[in-house]
Amino acid sequence: MGATLFFALLRVPGAIRGENRGMFSALILLSAAMALSIPFFYLPVDALLGGVNLANLLLRYLLFAVLLILGLKAAAAFQAPLAARLIGGPAGILVLTAATVAVAVFYGLSDLPESSTALADYWDQDTVHAYGDSSRLYQIYVGACLVPSLFGSAAAFRRPAGIRLSAALLALGLSTAVIHSVLSLTVVNPDIGVWDTVLPYSAVIMVSLGLALLWNSHRIAKRHPKPGLLARAYAFR
């Protein structure tokens, strides 16, 4: 959470000036989602919402919003029109809607009478497993749409080093998130040990670093304007 909030705060002056508020919003929402994965924040927030784990449902929807914004903005920045269509077009909206409804349905079918961070006290319920699995499907979808284009940008030697490095970090971060989701969906025992913590937090750190590098490259390009990919890559809001 600290990393995402730090990078979000670095973007405050630019956001005030109206520069790339979409990515700023994504980092703020991601910070909020990360906070809700920590008992210190989750328990009081959930108490305000009635103490029936609505905070966990809020966390899932925050992540959906982050993935949608990140997917569309990254596709625009790295000139990946196919990824943009798959995420923001009819197919992407259908997947997002299905995931949103499925998460709400399985939440409603689960018995969650008391606050429990990450629903740790309720993993003996099949509906809770289905609830978690439903939320991971959208993450897998967005990652699968973006990762090939990001790796392609990272391997494009004619592109600026900052763009290539940010693309590589974003690709690795999203790939790590997809791997974690796939493992959680496919292993017989959903508890995959220490990797259940290492993989998602590593993914968040790499994505945050990738976004920070892209932002820094934008600052450098503004100080030393040069026509080309970088000027176009960050000309979106």
Backbone as CSV, one residue per row, in Angstrom:
resi,resn,N_x,N_y,N_z,CA_x,CA_y,CA_z,C_x,C_y,C_z
1,MET,0.831,-1.202,0.000,0.000,0.000,0.000,0.864,1.251,0.000
2,GLY,1.971,1.217,0.775,2.847,2.370,0.868,3.406,2.785,-0.478
3,ALA,3.810,1.791,-1.287,4.399,2.098,-2.596,3.386,2.779,-3.510
4,THR,2.181,2.222,-3.579,1.171,2.796,-4.473,0.762,4.192,-4.016
5,LEU,0.633,4.387,-2.706,0.251,5.705,-2.193,1.367,6.719,-2.441
6,PHE,2.618,6.296,-2.280,3.756,7.181,-2.520,3.769,7.670,-3.967
7,PHE,3.598,6.733,-4.915,3.617,7.119,-6.326,2.391,7.961,-6.682
8,ALA,1.271,7.696,-6.006,0.082,8.518,-6.252,0.314,9.951,-5.779
9,LEU,0.940,10.096,-4.611,1.198,11.431,-4.080,2.164,12.211,-4.970
10,LEU,3.115,11.503,-5.595,4.026,12.168,-6.517,3.275,12.778,-7.700
11,ARG,2.126,12.207,-8.020,1.362,12.677,-9.172,0.361,13.771,-8.824
12,VAL,0.257,14.131,-7.553,-0.741,15.119,-7.143,-0.587,16.443,-7.900
13,PRO,0.626,17.030,-7.984,0.735,18.309,-8.711,0.260,18.205,-10.160
14,GLY,0.642,17.116,-10.842,0.210,16.935,-12.222,-1.295,16.759,-12.321
15,ALA,-1.876,15.997,-11.377,-3.323,15.782,-11.398,-4.070,17.098,-11.186
16,ILE,-3.518,17.960,-10.320,-4.145,19.272,-10.085,-4.138,20.099,-11.368
17,ARG,-3.046,19.941,-12.150,-2.952,20.675,-13.417,-3.780,20.021,-14.521
18,GLY,-4.384,18.877,-14.211,-5.208,18.192,-15.198,-4.463,17.190,-16.038
19,GLU,-3.238,16.822,-15.626,-2.422,15.891,-16.401,-2.678,14.445,-15.969
20,ASN,-3.164,13.644,-16.877,-3.292,12.201,-16.675,-3.972,11.839,-15.359
21,ARG,-5.130,12.387,-15.150,-5.855,12.117,-13.911,-6.343,10.677,-13.830
22,GLY,-6.454,10.012,-14.991,-6.901,8.621,-14.979,-5.943,7.722,-14.218
23,MET,-4.648,7.829,-14.528,-3.658,7.003,-13.839,-3.547,7.380,-12.368
24,PHE,-3.680,8.677,-12.075,-3.673,9.113,-10.676,-4.827,8.467,-9.915
25,SER,-6.007,8.462,-10.526,-7.168,7.831,-9.890,-6.943,6.340,-9.685
26,ALA,-6.322,5.689,-10.684,-6.065,4.256,-10.566,-5.149,3.962,-9.391
27,LEU,-4.113,4.785,-9.189,-3.188,4.567,-8.075,-3.870,4.807,-6.728
28,ILE,-4.730,5.817,-6.668,-5.465,6.072,-5.419,-6.401,4.905,-5.107
29,LEU,-7.119,4.423,-6.118,-8.029,3.289,-5.912,-7.255,2.029,-5.538
30,LEU,-6.098,1.823,-6.159,-5.285,0.661,-5.818,-4.774,0.752,-4.387
31,SER,-4.394,1.949,-3.956,-3.959,2.142,-2.568,-5.084,1.807,-1.595
32,ALA,-6.303,2.241,-1.935,-7.458,1.950,-1.080,-7.722,0.451,-1.022
33,ALA,-7.611,-0.222,-2.166,-7.825,-1.670,-2.195,-6.773,-2.395,-1.371
34,MET,-5.512,-1.970,-1.487,-4.449,-2.591,-0.700,-4.682,-2.374,0.796
35,ALA,-5.162,-1.182,1.151,-5.443,-0.898,2.567,-6.509,-1.842,3.109
36,LEU,-7.503,-2.157,2.281,-8.583,-3.032,2.734,-8.158,-4.499,2.831
37,SER,-6.933,-4.797,2.435,-6.410,-6.151,2.629,-5.644,-6.270,3.940
38,ILE,-5.574,-5.168,4.692,-4.852,-5.126,5.971,-5.869,-4.983,7.104
39,PRO,-5.801,-5.851,8.124,-6.800,-5.795,9.213,-6.937,-4.420,9.858
40,PHE,-5.842,-3.694,10.013,-5.883,-2.386,10.673,-6.866,-1.448,9.985
41,PHE,-6.964,-1.532,8.659,-7.895,-0.683,7.906,-9.216,-1.394,7.638
42,TYR,-9.129,-2.685,7.341,-10.324,-3.427,6.937,-11.383,-3.454,8.041
43,LEU,-10.978,-3.781,9.257,-11.956,-3.997,10.335,-12.760,-2.731,10.664
44,PRO,-12.139,-1.561,10.835,-12.956,-0.363,11.105,-13.825,0.052,9.923
45,VAL,-13.304,-0.092,8.696,-14.112,0.255,7.521,-15.319,-0.668,7.424
46,ASP,-15.089,-1.962,7.636,-16.202,-2.901,7.554,-17.211,-2.657,8.669
47,ALA,-16.720,-2.240,9.836,-17.645,-1.925,10.937,-18.580,-0.783,10.537
48,LEU,-18.032,0.208,9.831,-18.861,1.328,9.365,-19.901,0.878,8.347
49,LEU,-19.583,-0.197,7.619,-20.485,-0.698,6.585,-21.449,-1.771,7.105
50,GLY,-21.418,-2.007,8.399,-22.356,-2.960,8.986,-21.725,-4.210,9.548
51,GLY,-20.436,-4.395,9.379,-19.744,-5.544,9.955,-20.088,-6.872,9.313
52,VAL,-20.504,-6.866,8.049,-20.866,-8.119,7.368,-19.994,-8.334,6.130
53,ASN,-18.772,-7.775,6.171,-17.775,-7.968,5.110,-18.120,-7.298,3.782
54,LEU,-18.923,-6.238,3.862,-19.134,-5.433,2.663,-17.837,-4.767,2.213
55,ALA,-16.911,-4.567,3.146,-15.622,-3.978,2.794,-14.860,-4.876,1.818
56,ASN,-15.055,-6.179,1.941,-14.393,-7.090,1.003,-14.999,-6.969,-0.382
57,LEU,-16.311,-6.810,-0.437,-16.976,-6.591,-1.722,-16.502,-5.278,-2.336
58,LEU,-16.360,-4.248,-1.504,-15.848,-2.957,-1.975,-14.437,-3.118,-2.537
59,LEU,-13.611,-3.890,-1.860,-12.248,-4.150,-2.336,-12.257,-4.745,-3.737
60,ARG,-13.130,-5.729,-3.963,-13.202,-6.381,-5.281,-13.595,-5.375,-6.368
61,TYR,-14.546,-4.523,-6.056,-15.003,-3.560,-7.057,-13.958,-2.466,-7.304
62,LEU,-13.196,-2.109,-6.271,-12.105,-1.162,-6.464,-11.069,-1.740,-7.431
63,LEU,-10.765,-3.015,-7.272,-9.801,-3.662,-8.159,-10.322,-3.725,-9.591
64,PHE,-11.615,-3.970,-9.748,-12.202,-3.963,-11.091,-12.001,-2.593,-11.746
65,ALA,-12.255,-1.528,-10.979,-12.097,-0.174,-11.514,-10.639,0.095,-11.888
66,VAL,-9.718,-0.337,-11.025,-8.286,-0.153,-11.299,-7.897,-0.875,-12.585
67,LEU,-8.349,-2.107,-12.736,-7.999,-2.894,-13.919,-8.553,-2.265,-15.197
68,LEU,-9.769,-1.745,-15.134,-10.366,-1.106,-16.306,-9.584,0.143,-16.700
69,ILE,-9.302,1.002,-15.725,-8.564,2.238,-16.018,-7.156,1.916,-16.504
70,LEU,-6.467,1.049,-15.763,-5.099,0.688,-16.136,-5.061,0.049,-17.515
71,GLY,-6.016,-0.836,-17.784,-6.037,-1.509,-19.077,-6.201,-0.541,-20.226
72,LEU,-7.151,0.376,-20.115,-7.402,1.330,-21.199,-6.257,2.327,-21.362
73,LYS,-5.734,2.828,-20.246,-4.663,3.813,-20.321,-3.369,3.189,-20.823
74,ALA,-3.046,1.988,-20.359,-1.823,1.328,-20.814,-1.915,0.974,-22.291
75,ALA,-3.093,0.531,-22.723,-3.278,0.209,-24.140,-3.074,1.447,-25.007
76,ALA,-3.551,2.598,-24.536,-3.356,3.844,-25.276,-1.890,4.273,-25.258
77,ALA,-1.261,4.182,-24.087,0.123,4.638,-23.949,1.077,3.835,-24.799
78,PHE,0.858,2.536,-24.886,1.785,1.672,-25.616,1.249,1.281,-26.995
79,GLN,0.252,2.044,-27.453,-0.279,1.897,-28.814,-0.666,0.442,-29.104
80,ALA,-1.600,-0.047,-28.306,-2.101,-1.414,-28.465,-3.601,-1.356,-28.726
81,PRO,-4.010,-1.030,-29.962,-5.438,-0.850,-30.260,-6.263,-2.113,-30.054
82,LEU,-5.682,-3.284,-30.329,-6.434,-4.524,-30.131,-6.748,-4.729,-28.658
83,ALA,-5.753,-4.502,-27.791,-5.977,-4.627,-26.347,-7.032,-3.631,-25.882
84,ALA,-6.984,-2.414,-26.430,-7.972,-1.394,-26.057,-9.380,-1.836,-26.436
85,ARG,-9.529,-2.420,-27.626,-10.855,-2.893,-28.056,-11.329,-4.064,-27.200
86,LEU,-10.420,-4.958,-26.872,-10.811,-6.126,-26.080,-11.206,-5.750,-24.666
87,ILE,-10.573,-4.710,-24.118,-10.877,-4.297,-22.741,-12.062,-3.340,-22.688
88,GLY,-12.075,-2.369,-23.590,-13.123,-1.352,-23.546,-14.295,-1.593,-24.477
89,GLY,-14.179,-2.591,-25.347,-15.249,-2.900,-26.284,-16.295,-3.827,-25.699
90,PRO,-17.207,-4.321,-26.518,-18.299,-5.176,-26.044,-17.826,-6.410,-25.267
91,ALA,-16.759,-7.063,-25.751,-16.276,-8.261,-25.063,-15.796,-7.921,-23.658
92,GLY,-15.026,-6.853,-23.538,-14.513,-6.467,-22.231,-15.614,-6.045,-21.276
93,ILE,-16.580,-5.280,-21.774,-17.702,-4.847,-20.928,-18.525,-6.052,-20.483
94,LEU,-18.674,-7.037,-21.378,-19.419,-8.245,-21.023,-18.710,-9.015,-19.907
95,VAL,-17.389,-9.160,-20.016,-16.626,-9.872,-18.983,-16.700,-9.119,-17.660
96,LEU,-16.546,-7.795,-17.712,-16.619,-6.988,-16.492,-17.994,-7.086,-15.847
97,THR,-19.047,-7.006,-16.645,-20.408,-7.092,-16.105,-20.661,-8.460,-15.482
98,ALA,-20.217,-9.509,-16.175,-20.404,-10.864,-15.651,-19.675,-11.044,-14.327
99,ALA,-18.436,-10.548,-14.249,-17.665,-10.667,-13.014,-18.315,-9.866,-11.889
100,THR,-18.796,-8.666,-12.217,-19.433,-7.809,-11.209,-20.689,-8.470,-10.637
101,VAL,-21.514,-9.019,-11.508,-22.744,-9.678,-11.056,-22.432,-10.953,-10.294
102,ALA,-21.481,-11.754,-10.797,-21.148,-13.021,-10.144,-20.626,-12.789,-8.732
103,VAL,-19.757,-11.783,-8.574,-19.219,-11.478,-7.245,-20.342,-11.098,-6.286
104,ALA,-21.273,-10.264,-6.746,-22.388,-9.849,-5.892,-23.274,-11.033,-5.520
105,VAL,-23.533,-11.914,-6.484,-24.389,-13.079,-6.231,-23.750,-14.007,-5.210
106,PHE,-22.482,-14.334,-5.399,-21.821,-15.264,-4.481,-21.605,-14.639,-3.106
107,TYR,-21.432,-13.316,-3.071,-21.381,-12.646,-1.765,-22.717,-12.827,-1.047
108,GLY,-23.814,-12.608,-1.774,-25.134,-12.742,-1.171,-25.445,-14.164,-0.721
109,LEU,-24.897,-15.157,-1.405,-25.153,-16.553,-1.056,-24.288,-17.050,0.100
110,SER,-23.265,-16.282,0.454,-22.347,-16.699,1.517,-22.848,-16.233,2.876
111,ASP,-22.464,-16.983,3.897,-22.822,-16.638,5.272,-21.631,-15.930,5.902
112,LEU,-21.714,-14.597,5.992,-20.573,-13.785,6.452,-21.025,-12.849,7.576
113,PRO,-21.368,-13.392,8.720,-22.002,-12.583,9.769,-21.070,-11.628,10.496
114,GLU,-19.747,-11.893,10.489,-18.817,-11.047,11.238,-17.615,-10.682,10.367
115,SER,-17.039,-9.529,10.651,-15.900,-9.051,9.869,-14.728,-10.024,9.934
116,SER,-14.130,-10.285,8.785,-12.960,-11.157,8.699,-12.123,-10.716,7.503
117,THR,-10.928,-10.202,7.758,-10.062,-9.734,6.683,-9.777,-10.865,5.710
118,ALA,-9.952,-10.574,4.425,-9.762,-11.561,3.347,-10.701,-12.759,3.499
119,LEU,-11.741,-12.592,4.311,-12.718,-13.667,4.565,-12.044,-14.952,5.054
120,ALA,-10.961,-14.783,5.813,-10.168,-15.932,6.256,-10.971,-16.911,7.107
121,ASP,-11.980,-16.425,7.823,-12.772,-17.291,8.705,-13.859,-18.063,7.963
122,TYR,-13.994,-17.808,6.662,-15.127,-18.392,5.945,-14.719,-19.224,4.736
123,TRP,-13.457,-19.629,4.679,-13.003,-20.366,3.501,-13.464,-21.818,3.475
124,ASP,-14.262,-22.218,4.456,-14.844,-23.559,4.399,-16.140,-23.579,3.594
125,GLN,-16.556,-22.399,3.096,-17.793,-22.303,2.314,-17.479,-22.314,0.808
126,ASP,-18.173,-23.176,0.086,-17.959,-23.250,-1.364,-18.307,-21.936,-2.053
127,THR,-19.326,-21.255,-1.539,-19.728,-19.989,-2.172,-18.657,-18.911,-2.002
128,VAL,-17.903,-18.974,-0.918,-16.820,-18.008,-0.716,-15.690,-18.273,-1.710
129,HIS,-15.418,-19.551,-1.971,-14.422,-19.889,-2.998,-14.879,-19.387,-4.368
130,ALA,-16.146,-19.584,-4.668,-16.682,-19.126,-5.953,-16.642,-17.605,-6.043
131,TYR,-16.877,-16.945,-4.941,-16.810,-15.481,-4.857,-15.404,-14.986,-5.221
132,GLY,-14.388,-15.597,-4.623,-13.014,-15.216,-4.922,-12.629,-15.535,-6.350
133,ASP,-13.045,-16.721,-6.829,-12.715,-17.129,-8.197,-13.336,-16.184,-9.225
134,SER,-14.568,-15.764,-8.972,-15.258,-14.871,-9.912,-14.515,-13.550,-10.072
135,SER,-13.976,-13.036,-8.980,-13.273,-11.755,-9.054,-11.941,-11.887,-9.785
136,ARG,-11.352,-13.068,-9.766,-10.049,-13.262,-10.434,-10.185,-13.366,-11.948
137,LEU,-11.347,-13.738,-12.433,-11.505,-13.934,-13.874,-11.279,-12.644,-14.655
138,TYR,-11.760,-11.520,-14.126,-11.564,-10.259,-14.838,-10.092,-9.856,-14.840
139,GLN,-9.418,-10.121,-13.745,-7.989,-9.839,-13.666,-7.220,-10.636,-14.719
140,ILE,-7.559,-11.906,-14.861,-6.917,-12.752,-15.861,-7.208,-12.218,-17.262
141,TYR,-8.443,-11.810,-17.496,-8.839,-11.322,-18.819,-8.048,-10.071,-19.208
142,VAL,-8.006,-9.083,-18.316,-7.297,-7.837,-18.628,-5.802,-8.106,-18.816
143,GLY,-5.239,-8.939,-17.942,-3.828,-9.266,-18.067,-3.519,-9.951,-19.395
144,ALA,-4.371,-10.900,-19.777,-4.160,-11.617,-21.042,-4.260,-10.677,-22.242
145,CYS,-5.104,-9.664,-22.151,-5.243,-8.695,-23.247,-4.016,-7.795,-23.363
146,LEU,-3.428,-7.409,-22.230,-2.368,-6.408,-22.223,-0.961,-6.959,-22.338
147,VAL,-0.708,-8.077,-21.668,0.673,-8.552,-21.518,1.410,-8.727,-22.848
148,PRO,0.806,-9.340,-23.879,1.557,-9.490,-25.140,2.015,-8.153,-25.725
149,SER,1.149,-7.153,-25.707,1.518,-5.843,-26.242,2.593,-5.175,-25.391
150,LEU,2.515,-5.353,-24.087,3.516,-4.753,-23.199,4.887,-5.382,-23.411
151,PHE,4.934,-6.702,-23.519,6.211,-7.357,-23.796,6.740,-6.935,-25.169
152,GLY,5.840,-6.741,-26.133,6.256,-6.268,-27.448,6.879,-4.886,-27.364
153,SER,6.284,-3.993,-26.573,6.846,-2.648,-26.390,8.190,-2.709,-25.683
154,ALA,8.313,-3.610,-24.712,9.577,-3.741,-23.987,10.700,-4.233,-24.892
155,ALA,10.348,-5.015,-25.900,11.357,-5.586,-26.807,11.632,-4.710,-28.018
156,ALA,10.919,-3.597,-28.159,11.093,-2.718,-29.324,12.284,-1.799,-29.092
157,PHE,13.444,-2.148,-29.628,14.695,-1.460,-29.311,14.728,-0.013,-29.792
158,ARG,13.881,0.347,-30.740,13.880,1.725,-31.230,13.134,2.668,-30.296
159,ARG,12.414,2.118,-29.364,11.649,2.966,-28.452,12.541,3.477,-27.315
160,PRO,12.180,4.601,-26.700,12.981,5.150,-25.604,13.134,4.156,-24.460
161,ALA,14.282,4.226,-23.796,14.582,3.275,-22.726,13.549,3.335,-21.607
162,GLY,13.085,4.553,-21.284,12.096,4.681,-20.207,10.795,3.985,-20.537
163,ILE,10.360,4.122,-21.791,9.136,3.459,-22.235,9.309,1.949,-22.180
164,ARG,10.444,1.460,-22.657,10.691,0.012,-22.680,10.738,-0.567,-21.270
165,LEU,11.404,0.131,-20.351,11.509,-0.372,-18.985,10.151,-0.351,-18.288
166,SER,9.387,0.722,-18.490,8.059,0.776,-17.864,7.154,-0.307,-18.426
167,ALA,7.251,-0.557,-19.743,6.462,-1.630,-20.349,6.845,-2.985,-19.779
168,ALA,8.147,-3.205,-19.573,8.613,-4.482,-19.023,8.096,-4.687,-17.600
169,LEU,8.154,-3.643,-16.787,7.683,-3.765,-15.403,6.180,-4.003,-15.350
170,LEU,5.435,-3.289,-16.181,3.986,-3.492,-16.220,3.655,-4.905,-16.697
171,ALA,4.385,-5.376,-17.708,4.148,-6.723,-18.225,4.450,-7.775,-17.164
172,LEU,5.571,-7.613,-16.459,5.933,-8.572,-15.406,4.933,-8.518,-14.255
173,GLY,4.509,-7.310,-13.891,3.548,-7.182,-12.803,2.214,-7.823,-13.126
174,LEU,1.704,-7.557,-14.316,0.425,-8.147,-14.714,0.551,-9.658,-14.912
175,SER,1.696,-10.109,-15.438,1.911,-11.554,-15.591,1.926,-12.247,-14.240
176,THR,2.568,-11.612,-13.266,2.604,-12.175,-11.912,1.206,-12.260,-11.315
177,ALA,0.401,-11.207,-11.531,-0.971,-11.221,-11.034,-1.790,-12.329,-11.692
178,VAL,-1.583,-12.524,-12.999,-2.297,-13.581,-13.712,-1.874,-14.955,-13.203
179,ILE,-0.565,-15.146,-12.991,-0.069,-16.429,-12.477,-0.680,-16.733,-11.117
180,HIS,-0.732,-15.712,-10.253,-1.337,-15.917,-8.924,-2.807,-16.298,-9.049
181,SER,-3.525,-15.622,-9.933,-4.943,-15.922,-10.106,-5.153,-17.335,-10.643
182,VAL,-4.336,-17.716,-11.632,-4.466,-19.054,-12.210,-4.152,-20.128,-11.176
183,LEU,-3.103,-19.915,-10.384,-2.771,-20.876,-9.326,-3.920,-21.008,-8.328
184,SER,-4.497,-19.870,-7.962,-5.601,-19.882,-7.000,-6.819,-20.599,-7.559
185,LEU,-6.997,-20.551,-8.875,-8.149,-21.190,-9.498,-7.941,-22.681,-9.739
186,THR,-6.692,-23.103,-9.916,-6.442,-24.465,-10.391,-5.931,-25.432,-9.337
187,VAL,-5.240,-24.938,-8.308,-4.712,-25.874,-7.308,-5.855,-26.450,-6.487
188,VAL,-5.679,-27.673,-6.036,-6.729,-28.342,-5.262,-6.970,-27.618,-3.958
189,ASN,-5.891,-27.244,-3.286,-5.995,-26.480,-2.047,-5.742,-25.013,-2.377
190,PRO,-6.723,-24.126,-2.206,-6.546,-22.731,-2.592,-5.465,-21.998,-1.815
191,ASP,-5.006,-22.579,-0.696,-3.933,-21.963,0.072,-2.604,-22.358,-0.567
192,ILE,-1.958,-21.436,-1.280,-0.713,-21.756,-1.968,0.500,-21.270,-1.177
193,GLY,0.308,-21.186,0.131,1.417,-20.881,1.014,1.903,-19.447,0.900
194,VAL,3.212,-19.268,1.048,3.793,-17.930,1.058,3.560,-17.206,-0.263
195,TRP,3.386,-17.973,-1.358,3.162,-17.354,-2.667,1.850,-16.592,-2.712
196,ASP,0.927,-16.921,-1.826,-0.350,-16.216,-1.786,-0.165,-14.769,-1.349
197,THR,0.976,-14.492,-0.716,1.317,-13.118,-0.324,2.361,-12.516,-1.250
198,VAL,3.386,-13.301,-1.564,4.504,-12.793,-2.367,4.046,-12.370,-3.764
199,LEU,3.265,-13.207,-4.440,2.889,-12.921,-5.825,2.042,-11.657,-5.969
200,PRO,0.932,-11.505,-5.234,0.120,-10.301,-5.452,0.826,-9.011,-5.057
201,TYR,1.583,-9.042,-3.941,2.266,-7.821,-3.536,3.411,-7.482,-4.487
202,SER,4.098,-8.487,-5.005,5.139,-8.239,-6.006,4.521,-7.632,-7.258
203,ALA,3.347,-8.137,-7.645,2.667,-7.608,-8.826,2.329,-6.132,-8.640
204,VAL,1.815,-5.783,-7.483,1.443,-4.385,-7.219,2.671,-3.482,-7.267
205,ILE,3.775,-3.924,-6.669,4.998,-3.116,-6.652,5.525,-2.903,-8.073
206,MET,5.556,-3.974,-8.883,6.068,-3.838,-10.245,5.179,-2.934,-11.096
207,VAL,3.863,-3.069,-10.958,2.952,-2.201,-11.714,3.132,-0.740,-11.281
208,SER,3.256,-0.513,-9.974,3.439,0.859,-9.476,4.745,1.455,-9.984
209,LEU,5.816,0.667,-9.976,7.100,1.149,-10.490,7.015,1.442,-11.985
210,GLY,6.324,0.580,-12.721,6.164,0.796,-14.151,5.440,2.096,-14.445
211,LEU,4.374,2.364,-13.702,3.628,3.606,-13.893,4.471,4.818,-13.508
212,ALA,5.272,4.670,-12.434,6.128,5.778,-11.998,7.185,6.089,-13.055
213,LEU,7.759,5.066,-13.648,8.766,5.281,-14.688,8.152,5.936,-15.933
214,LEU,6.945,5.522,-16.269,6.265,6.129,-17.409,6.016,7.611,-17.150
215,TRP,5.601,7.922,-15.934,5.368,9.311,-15.541,6.666,10.109,-15.590
216,ASN,7.773,9.516,-15.091,9.058,10.204,-15.096,9.544,10.438,-16.526
217,SER,9.331,9.465,-17.395,9.715,9.626,-18.800,8.931,10.768,-19.434
218,HIS,7.679,10.890,-19.038,6.847,11.983,-19.538,7.403,13.335,-19.100
219,ARG,7.841,13.424,-17.852,8.413,14.671,-17.347,9.668,15.043,-18.122
220,ILE,10.517,14.050,-18.362,11.757,14.302,-19.100,11.448,14.757,-20.524
221,ALA,10.457,14.096,-21.138,10.099,14.445,-22.508,9.544,15.865,-22.595
222,LYS,8.837,16.311,-21.563,8.292,17.663,-21.565,9.408,18.698,-21.448
223,ARG,10.463,18.352,-20.698,11.580,19.287,-20.553,12.425,19.348,-21.815
224,HIS,12.498,18.207,-22.525,13.289,18.136,-23.750,12.389,17.599,-24.867
225,PRO,11.457,18.399,-25.348,10.465,17.924,-26.321,11.126,17.380,-27.576
226,LYS,10.624,16.225,-28.009,11.121,15.575,-29.205,9.968,14.809,-29.819
227,PRO,9.627,15.036,-31.062,8.509,14.307,-31.669,8.801,12.824,-31.713
228,GLY,7.787,12.030,-31.520,7.976,10.585,-31.564,7.045,9.881,-30.619
229,LEU,7.382,8.633,-30.291,6.488,7.775,-29.512,6.181,8.351,-28.145
230,LEU,7.204,8.846,-27.434,6.981,9.266,-26.056,5.991,10.406,-25.973
231,ALA,6.099,11.358,-26.904,5.153,12.474,-26.894,3.739,11.989,-27.110
232,ARG,3.595,10.979,-27.976,2.251,10.439,-28.231,1.798,9.492,-27.121
233,ALA,2.757,8.770,-26.547,2.414,7.711,-25.599,1.730,8.260,-24.361
234,TYR,2.106,9.495,-23.968,1.530,10.016,-22.737,0.502,11.108,-22.994
235,ALA,0.127,11.280,-24.232,-0.854,12.320,-24.569,-2.263,11.783,-24.433
236,PHE,-2.573,11.263,-23.234,-3.917,10.777,-22.968,-4.272,11.107,-21.538
237,ARG,-5.558,11.192,-21.258,-5.999,11.526,-19.901,-7.108,10.592,-19.497
